[in-house]
Each structure stands twice: as structure tokens, then as C-alpha cells.
Amino acid sequence: MIPLEHFLIAALAVYRLSLLISKEAGPFDMFGRFRTWAGVEFDQYSNPYATNQFAEGLLCPFCVSVWLGFCGTIYLFAAWLLKVEEIAMYPLIPFALSGIAVYLFRVGGV
């Protein structure tokens, strides 16, 4: 059984990565360039729109979170099978901390 703190870390990491992929430019505009490559374009008012179904899915943070949640489930299950749950959480912790910060900024209205 996966401990609650591991689940929360993974959930916050999925939240943060979903926002990064669907809405933000990221470091060195890496996610912005990925969305452009995938078919996201901008209208005259700088609003993003999709030119294909894949790009449409990338613009929706809810859609992205489903796929990341699926990948996170596989990751946690593999870590549980290999008995390395503690070590497997280390790459997710920075995203979880960032997710908490972003959530607090959005709730706080800053």
C-alpha cells in the first residue's frame, strides 16, 4: 500500500506539471516551444488555440492531468513493486513543493 504522504507528493507533482505543460512557458520557454511544435497557435489577441486534437489536449490542464496521473500511477506502482518508494519520491518533491506554492498564490490572489 502506498503511504498517504507519497500519494500527496505525487498528486501535487501532477498538479504542478499539468500547469507547466498546459499554461506556462517553463524554463527557457521549453513548454511554450513544445506546445507550438504540437500545433498550438495564437490569435490576434494572444489567445492560444489548437490546430489539431493533440494540441487541443495540451491546452486543457484537466486533460493533461489525467495523462500525468496515469503515468504517476504507473511510476508509484513500479516503485512499490521494486520496494524503492522512498527513493522514488525524491524526483517528485520539487514539483510538489512548487505545486503547493502555485496553489497558495492562486488561492491568495497574488
LINQUIJO-V516932 format. One line per field, one symbol per residue. psi: psi as a letter, one per 30 degrees, with the letter a starting at -180 (. if undefined). A space follows every 10 residues. Layout:
psi=???
This chain:
psi=kkleeeeeee eeeeeeeeee efflelkghe eeeeeeefgk lkafggkklk fleeeeeffj feeeeeeeee eeeeeeeeee efhheeeffe ffeeeeeeee eeeeeeefg.
